[in-house]
Each structure stands twice: as C-alpha cells, then as structure tokens.
Amino acid sequence: HRLSATLPEVHIGYAYLGEQHEFLARLVKVAESGVHRLVLVPLEEEPRLHETLLDLVQRSGISETNLEVVYAPAQALTVTSRSRRLERLRLLQASQAVSVPQISAEDENKLVDAIGQSLEQATALSNI
C-alpha cells in the first residue's frame, strides 16, 4: 500500500465504526500485537465521532495496556464525503453495482500528513 511505503514504520489498517463489535475486536487485536502506539484517524467529519472513538477505546479495555492511543483530527476525504456515500447508497438500493472507492493522490497526501503530524504531536507530548 502506498501509505505504508510513505510511512514505513507504521502499519495502516482500516475499520468501519458502523460495525462496533468488529471495531472493538480489532482494537483488542492491535493491543495484543505488541504495538506501542495506535493513531486513530477518522476519515470523515461527523458530529460526535471523536466521542464515539473515545467510548469505543474505553469499552475495549486497551487503555489499561501499555498501548498509547493518539486521536488525530478527522480528515474529510473525497471518497468518504457525504455526497459520495449517498450516491453509493442510492445505487445499492437500486440493486446496482458499486465500485470500491479509490483514494486520490491528494487525499492520500492529506492522510499521510495527518498521521505524521499526529505522531509528531504524540511524541512531543510524551517527552514533556
């Protein structure tokens, strides 16, 4: 994946918050893998999304491990925009095929920058 090549020491994973049980299981799996820092980057700007992430992390119990959880600012990517999601939903409701959305180079650069900035901020805060 291009993001992994840009950030070689970072494992990139994706999770859908709509499936909370799966998301909780993935959080636990990450904590059990021995990773020291987890950066959560929401790929859409939804009201209360940050609160939802905080709640899920707390419910997962991973905050009781040595895993540092960093909350990055939400990134409004083209592929996750409300209009694109609504168009995909309309096609699905009409039983039409939908393609898997691809991230643009511009959105990918925004995401890499957000992860990098969040890692820098977390490192600075942990050195205080």
RACORLIN-V644465 format. One line per field, one symbol per residue. ss: DSSP state (h for helix, s for strand, l for the rest). psi: psi as a letter, one per 40 degrees, with the letter a starting at -180 (. if undefined). burial: + if it has 24 or more other ideal C-beta (glycine too) atoms within 12 Angstrom, else -. A space follows every 50 residues. Layout:
BEGIN
ss=???
psi=???
burial=???
END
This chain:
BEGIN
ss=lhhhhhlllllllllllllhhhhhhhhhhhhhllllssssslllllllhh hhhhhhhhhhlhhhlllssssslllllhhhlhhhhhhhhhhhhlllllll llllhhhhhhhhhhhhhhhhhhhhhhll
psi=hdddddgdehhhiiihedgddddddddddddeeeidhhhhhhfigiiedd ddddddddddeeeeaehhhhhiiihgideeiddddddddddddefiiiih hihidddddddddddddddddddddee.
burial=--+---+--+-+--+-+-----++-+++-++---+-++++++++----+- --+--++--+-+----+++++++++++-++---+---------------- --+---++-+++-++--++---------
END
